[in-house]
């Protein structure tokens, strides 16, 4: 492969005490970071890397395994190893729930998808009444039962997020919120119509590795973590009217925040 002999990948340092497979991973990582291998590009084959570095196939596989565990590359059976694309969606916390979006009949996910030039979809929708877990119950003021709305979000056919909204049953039962399609602007628009105008949100964010069920639901590649976000919505009277438990593919989103300077 001509690219390998033209400076795309360097040579190993025989004087270094760093393991050879880690040196190879370092070389490929640097080439990705500097744009020598573009997003979606296919990496050199195992055979080409073996020839370039003068190492065994197992050494090359160990190097590629490191990059997969870091979420930098993904392996497609029978096709090769490819550079993973950067997160396509910028999730701006201070804007995504702006009232103007609800007034236009748009959900936060729709707004973000449009900004990214992607097609939004929702599937795996389930709406039911249930007893909340203790942490959810505590956030909502200890209701005995809640309405739970589960759904999966997709961009251009790719699953990127799974969310469950929990609402006090006395607010949601018998309203359009309990319907599969809550209508333009989503459940926050319906809450406002019911007299629960939103005042603010609290969000708790952490990164972690996914559970087996989340790997399957979001079709995650090996080594890709998830972003776990729990958001509590409060109305102007200070009542918690919804808790949303969201799990996002970390390679699909950039979380952005605008903070006051005073």
C-alpha positions as CSV (number, residue, x, y, z in Angstrom):
1,X,0.0,0.0,0.0
2,X,1.6,3.2,-1.2
3,X,0.2,5.3,1.7
4,X,2.2,3.3,4.2
5,X,5.5,4.1,2.6
6,X,4.7,7.8,2.3
7,X,4.7,8.9,5.9
8,X,1.2,8.1,6.9
9,X,2.5,5.7,9.5
10,X,6.0,5.9,11.1
11,X,8.4,3.3,12.2
12,X,8.8,1.4,15.5
13,X,11.4,2.5,18.0
14,X,13.5,-0.5,18.8
15,X,15.1,1.3,21.8
16,X,11.8,2.0,23.5
17,X,10.6,-0.1,26.4
18,X,7.0,0.4,25.3
19,X,5.4,-2.8,24.0
20,X,5.5,-3.1,20.2
21,X,1.7,-3.5,19.9
22,X,1.2,-0.3,21.9
23,X,3.7,1.5,19.7
24,X,1.7,0.4,16.6
25,X,-1.6,1.6,18.3
26,X,0.1,4.9,19.0
27,X,1.1,5.3,15.4
28,X,-2.4,4.6,14.1
29,X,-4.0,6.8,16.7
30,X,-1.7,9.7,15.8
31,X,-2.5,9.2,12.1
32,X,-6.3,9.4,12.9
33,X,-5.9,12.4,15.2
34,X,-3.9,14.3,12.5
35,X,-6.4,13.4,9.8
36,X,-4.2,11.1,7.8
37,X,-7.0,8.5,8.1
38,X,-10.3,10.4,7.7
39,X,-13.6,9.6,9.4
40,X,-15.1,6.5,7.9
41,X,-11.8,5.6,6.1
42,X,-10.7,2.0,6.0
43,X,-7.4,1.3,7.8
44,X,-4.6,-0.7,6.1
45,X,-5.3,-4.4,6.3
46,X,-3.7,-6.6,8.8
47,X,-1.4,-8.0,6.1
48,X,-0.3,-4.5,5.2
49,X,0.4,-3.5,8.8
50,X,2.3,-6.7,9.3
51,X,4.5,-5.9,6.3
52,X,4.9,-2.3,7.2
53,X,5.9,-2.8,10.8
54,X,7.6,-6.2,10.4
55,X,5.6,-7.9,13.2
56,X,3.3,-10.8,13.6
57,X,-0.4,-10.7,12.8
58,X,-1.2,-11.2,16.4
59,X,0.8,-8.1,17.4
60,X,-1.2,-6.1,14.8
61,X,-4.5,-7.5,16.1
62,X,-3.5,-6.5,19.7
63,X,-2.8,-3.0,18.5
64,X,-6.2,-2.7,16.7
65,X,-7.9,-4.1,19.8
66,X,-6.6,-1.2,21.8
67,X,-8.0,1.3,19.3
68,X,-11.4,-0.5,19.3
69,X,-11.6,-0.4,23.1
70,X,-10.9,3.4,22.9
71,X,-13.8,3.8,20.4
72,X,-11.6,5.1,17.7
73,X,-12.2,2.3,15.2
74,X,-14.7,-0.3,14.5
75,X,-14.4,-3.7,12.8
76,X,-16.8,-4.9,10.2
77,X,-16.6,-8.6,9.5
78,X,-15.3,-9.4,6.1
79,X,-14.7,-5.8,5.3
80,X,-12.0,-4.5,7.5
81,X,-11.3,-1.9,10.3
82,X,-12.7,1.6,9.8
83,X,-12.2,5.0,11.6
84,X,-15.3,5.8,13.6
85,X,-17.1,9.0,12.7
86,X,-17.1,11.9,15.2
87,X,-20.2,12.7,17.1
88,X,-22.7,14.2,14.6
89,X,-25.1,15.8,17.1
90,X,-24.4,18.9,19.2
91,X,-26.7,18.8,22.2
92,X,-26.9,22.3,23.6
93,X,-28.4,22.1,27.0
94,X,-29.4,25.8,27.3
95,X,-31.3,25.8,24.0
96,X,-32.8,22.3,23.4
97,X,-35.8,22.9,25.6
98,X,-36.4,26.5,24.6
99,X,-40.1,27.3,24.6
100,X,-39.9,28.6,21.0
101,X,-39.2,25.0,19.8
102,X,-42.4,23.7,21.5
103,X,-44.4,26.6,20.1
104,X,-43.2,25.4,16.7
105,X,-44.4,21.9,17.5
106,X,-40.9,20.5,17.6
107,X,-39.3,18.2,20.2
108,X,-35.8,18.7,21.4
109,X,-34.6,15.7,19.5
110,X,-36.1,16.9,16.2
111,X,-34.4,20.3,16.6
112,X,-31.0,18.7,17.2
113,X,-31.5,16.3,14.3
114,X,-32.4,19.1,11.9
115,X,-29.3,21.1,13.0
116,X,-27.1,18.0,12.2
117,X,-28.8,17.5,8.9
118,X,-30.1,14.1,9.9
119,X,-33.5,12.4,9.7
120,X,-35.0,11.8,13.2
121,X,-37.0,8.7,14.1
122,X,-38.6,7.2,17.2
123,X,-39.3,3.5,17.7
124,X,-39.7,0.9,20.5
125,X,-42.4,3.1,22.0
126,X,-44.1,1.8,25.2
127,X,-46.4,3.8,27.4
128,X,-47.7,2.2,30.7
129,X,-48.5,2.8,34.3
130,X,-46.1,1.3,36.8
131,X,-44.6,1.5,40.3
132,X,-41.5,3.7,40.2
133,X,-38.1,2.7,41.4
134,X,-37.1,4.4,44.7
135,X,-34.8,7.0,43.2
136,X,-37.4,8.0,40.6
137,X,-40.1,8.2,43.2
138,X,-38.0,10.4,45.5
139,X,-37.4,12.9,42.7
140,X,-41.1,13.1,41.9
141,X,-42.3,13.5,45.5
142,X,-43.0,9.9,46.3
143,X,-46.0,9.0,44.1
144,X,-47.3,5.4,44.4
145,X,-47.5,5.0,40.6
146,X,-46.2,6.9,37.5
147,X,-46.8,7.0,33.8
148,X,-43.7,5.7,32.1
149,X,-43.0,6.5,28.4
150,X,-40.1,4.5,26.9
151,X,-38.7,5.1,23.4
152,X,-35.6,4.8,21.3
153,X,-34.3,7.6,19.1
154,X,-32.6,7.1,15.8
155,X,-30.7,9.3,13.4
156,X,-30.7,8.3,9.8
157,X,-31.7,4.8,10.9
158,X,-29.0,4.5,13.5
159,X,-30.0,4.1,17.2
160,X,-28.4,6.8,19.3
161,X,-30.5,7.2,22.4
162,X,-32.9,5.4,24.7
163,X,-35.1,7.3,27.1
164,X,-37.8,6.7,29.8
165,X,-39.9,9.6,31.0
166,X,-41.7,9.2,34.3
167,X,-44.6,11.5,35.2
168,X,-46.8,11.6,38.3
169,X,-50.0,9.7,37.4
170,X,-52.3,12.4,38.7
171,X,-50.9,14.7,36.0
172,X,-50.7,12.3,33.1
173,X,-53.6,9.8,33.4
174,X,-56.4,10.5,30.9
175,X,-54.4,13.1,29.0
176,X,-52.7,13.1,25.6
177,X,-49.5,12.5,27.5
178,X,-50.7,8.9,28.0
179,X,-51.1,8.5,24.3
180,X,-48.4,7.0,22.1
181,X,-48.2,10.3,20.2
182,X,-48.4,13.2,22.7
183,X,-48.8,15.7,19.9
184,X,-46.8,18.7,18.6
185,X,-44.1,19.9,21.0
186,X,-44.2,16.6,23.0
187,X,-45.1,16.1,26.6
188,X,-43.7,19.5,27.7
189,X,-46.2,21.3,25.5
190,X,-49.0,19.2,26.9
191,X,-47.9,19.9,30.5
192,X,-48.0,23.6,29.8
193,X,-51.5,23.2,28.4
194,X,-52.5,21.5,31.7
195,X,-51.2,24.5,33.7
196,X,-47.7,23.2,34.5
197,X,-45.5,25.7,32.7
198,X,-41.9,24.6,32.9
199,X,-39.5,26.7,35.0
200,X,-36.2,24.9,35.0
201,X,-34.4,21.5,34.7
202,X,-31.8,19.8,36.8
203,X,-29.5,17.4,35.0
204,X,-27.1,14.8,36.3
205,X,-24.6,13.4,33.8
206,X,-22.1,10.6,34.0
207,X,-20.2,8.4,31.5
208,X,-20.0,4.6,31.9
209,X,-19.7,1.4,30.0
210,X,-23.0,0.0,28.7
211,X,-24.9,-3.0,30.0
212,X,-25.4,-5.9,27.6
213,X,-29.0,-4.8,27.0
214,X,-27.9,-1.2,26.1
215,X,-25.3,-2.6,23.7
216,X,-28.1,-4.5,21.9
217,X,-30.6,-1.6,22.1
218,X,-28.1,1.0,20.7
219,X,-26.1,-1.4,18.5
220,X,-22.9,-0.2,20.2
221,X,-19.5,-1.3,18.9
222,X,-16.9,-2.7,21.3
223,X,-15.4,-0.1,23.6
224,X,-18.0,2.6,23.0
225,X,-19.2,4.0,26.3
226,X,-22.6,5.6,27.0
227,X,-23.6,8.9,28.5
228,X,-26.2,8.5,31.3
229,X,-28.3,11.6,31.9
230,X,-31.1,12.0,34.4
231,X,-33.1,15.2,34.0
232,X,-35.8,16.5,36.3
233,X,-38.3,19.1,35.0
234,X,-39.9,21.5,37.5
235,X,-42.9,23.8,36.9
236,X,-43.2,27.4,38.0
237,X,-44.6,26.2,41.4
238,X,-41.5,24.2,42.1
239,X,-43.2,20.8,41.5
240,X,-41.2,18.1,39.8
241,X,-43.4,17.1,36.8
242,X,-41.1,14.7,35.0
243,X,-38.0,12.7,35.4
244,X,-36.3,11.5,32.2
245,X,-33.7,8.8,32.4
246,X,-31.7,8.8,29.2
247,X,-28.8,6.6,27.9
248,X,-26.9,8.0,24.8
249,X,-24.3,6.5,22.6
250,X,-21.2,8.5,23.5
251,X,-20.0,8.5,19.9
252,X,-23.2,10.1,18.7
253,X,-23.3,13.3,20.8
254,X,-21.3,16.3,21.9
255,X,-22.8,17.7,25.1
256,X,-22.5,21.5,25.1
257,X,-23.3,24.0,27.9
258,X,-23.6,27.7,28.1
259,X,-22.8,29.0,31.5
260,X,-23.3,32.5,32.9
261,X,-20.1,34.5,33.6
262,X,-21.4,36.3,36.7
